């Protein structure tokens, strides 16, 4: 309502700009010839000034002034060869049409393009709104503002850290956990948690600093699962696959059988074993794996490229199986690959196709079902840092 | 509500511009005073409503209202207030709004200060301004609307490109646009003159202050842009012949030519056709520049072809305005009577010479800018026309111009004697020669070209004041007489002298920095020292610092000058958090007119830091020269002694303001 009132005021102002000249018109209708006379006088003054300065001689000045005079006479004789002005009625008509057209055009154009009902959403006013209505991002914002003023509030950083991670703002997660480490170095698993945030921030690459933090964690707390987990990954990334397999074995041996990360650890171990050329602990790994050349190539690649190479190999395997769906070993390898890649949907499709083609082999069907069960929907692939529910942010 | 009112005001401005484009022109055609008198009121109205829209957008930036797509894309709540405001024009939509704001500002200025212009001419000028405003308001509303909304508003914005978060950008685009768009006035004058059929020396006199104002803003804008690129991009170059720079430089060259040819038209009624054509070309080049920068065609012809909506629209504007005005020109030009005759050796001749070279230079730069685009469009090959092309073509074109620059103002109109003019320049030529020889003798290890360049600069700088020197009779009359004569000289004379002097200063800076620059690139670790041009700098370490919306690594350098005084320099590398984008903050120490310029490169493999240091002798003269040029323009513009006053009989009317006889 207020908006339409203000819009009406603006429209009125616009109409005034159209109508105003009508009220004044006629009063100052100067003879156009006055402008020429004024120009002549100005030129004459200027020429006289030039003479005084010695820029031109007196004779030249006389000639120049005479020239200006001739121009003036020519203009005067030319007169005003215009068509006659409009009748008063016609002129008024035009102006009135314009005065009407302005609001109509503006209203039409605005209704077409604008959002008259949409209020402003300024940052300050949005901050004042009640807490319950606000999306998580706004709560984070408030926490950030609070922490900017109280950078030593360790509890605040602990709350923000996991939220940042969940939102994919890894850089900020790193900052939050760094602050926790600075303020409360005794926090359990803090070093490995910070390292994990760093790994996420560097898109899975375990940097030198992250690795040092993981080592520090293990030195303090040799049983830390997440630290040992990522140290094993780190060994693999550095190309020390034998060491990676040793670490995975140790980790898997000490694990509780229901640990959610176990499946991931097993498949990573199998991969590491494949890379290391070691005999893997399952029969399936005797099947043709990547060639030595491929493995070396993969090790030299960046994380992204390696991912691309792996998915390329998986793609080829999947294509081959589409041609010969009775290749049971092939299906098992494809299922394992999908488990490693965490591709739940494609795994489900593959299992379906495999069972449809080999339904007579009960043992195989059981194995495939088990493979599918390894990757239930929304399962965490790796252990994460101390989990803090978003509810805590509302404290 | 403010956002929507801003949007509404913008649509209202379009409606008013439509009326402004129609009624005053009808009035002028019919000789109807009432309709002609609508021009100023409508021009003011259009300006008021565009200003309201601009104010609303600025308010949204200041209050971080991310319910506007444009604000969300280009702002961030943690940005310092200054950059929240400058962010308004740091993006496509906002900068187009600034463009029309300035266009309508010029319209309003004609309405307020143009009462010395005959009503029919003024009505036509304002109508043409109205048409330009219509075109660009439609462009904004249809393809680049800054008032597009987002609901619900995202919490945080995407931030402004970090390299644009700089004080240089706060002033540079408005200045540049004041220049670019200022030439719309001369264009409108040209179009109006052709519509009404009155093209004479009086026209040139009315148009020249506007051309001068546009020219001085454009000069300031380009100079500021150059300095911004120099210190912000961290490459230490002051001009890159980059297409975006060229887009502003071509109108400058054409506008400079226009300024000089309008002088001839005003004084001698010669070069009428050419002056009108230049007025059209100058604004066309401004439009072309806007098209190049705004359509995305520079990044890639193909990117443009894939998302052509905006580009096509500006192209249409370009075709309509350039094509329309040239058609009008083709119809009117043959009817123009040739003006005053003149001998080749005369003031007119010198100004024609100036125009030929400036126009050729503009065409050269235009070719170099468009050629890669044409190549890409035709063959798909991406080539770049770089500095070598421009140095080979543009440089030689400037040399004759600079050589004759001191001579021109000494020649008289119509026909001149070369001999007395040369005689007056004899001592200046001798001094310039001495400077050349001295430089050549002192810098034996340098190319002779450097000495010649410095000699040329001295010739231009000293020669700029030759006319003032002569007119005041310095050395020929008593000092007291000279002094009083000096005071009596028209300001336009001083304006010309300052402008030409500025060119010489700029040239001196360019030659010095091109010939004598020293560069050192080293990898350093704490404790290392290196040196450039006698300045030793010790690297003490790196200090992390955090700013409002960035964090930076500041290198601590302790510099010892050849004379033993020690000062600190702090180049830095910044990371802007919102876009996770790094920028280089060069450290610049000004010593006299020279600068020591240090910027940081990447961290080398062995953990050392790459430090690039330049010694840039007399580099600041480049921008100081531009300041002199702007100053010259301002002095000319302020010449109040020769204003055209409307008849004493009409004393009740407001007094007229008309700076005349401006020269650049």
Interface residues (C-beta under 8 A of the other chain):
Chain A: X2 X3 X6 X7 X10 X11 X13 X14 X17 X18 X20 X21 X22 X24 X25 X26 X28 X29 X30 X32 X34 X35 X36 X37 X38 X39 X41 X42 X45 X46 X49 X52 X53 X54 X55 X56 X71 X80 X82 X83 X84 X85 X86 X91 X94 X95 X98 X101 X102 X103 X105 X106 X109 X110 X113 X114 X115 X116 X118 X119 X120 X121 X122 X123 X124 X126 X135 X137 X138 X140 X141 X171
Chain B: X1 X2 X3 X4 X5 X7 X8 X9 X11 X12 X14 X15 X16 X18 X19 X22 X23 X26 X29 X30 X31 X32 X33 X34 X35 X37 X38 X40 X41 X42 X44 X45 X48 X49 X52 X60 X63 X64 X65 X66 X67 X77 X116 X117 X118 X119 X120 X141 X145 X147 X149 X151 X152 X153 X154 X155 X156 X200 X201 X202 X205 X412 X413 X471 X485 X488 X489 X490 X577 X580 X641 X642 X643 X644 X645 X646 X647 X649 X650 X653 X656 X658 X660 X661
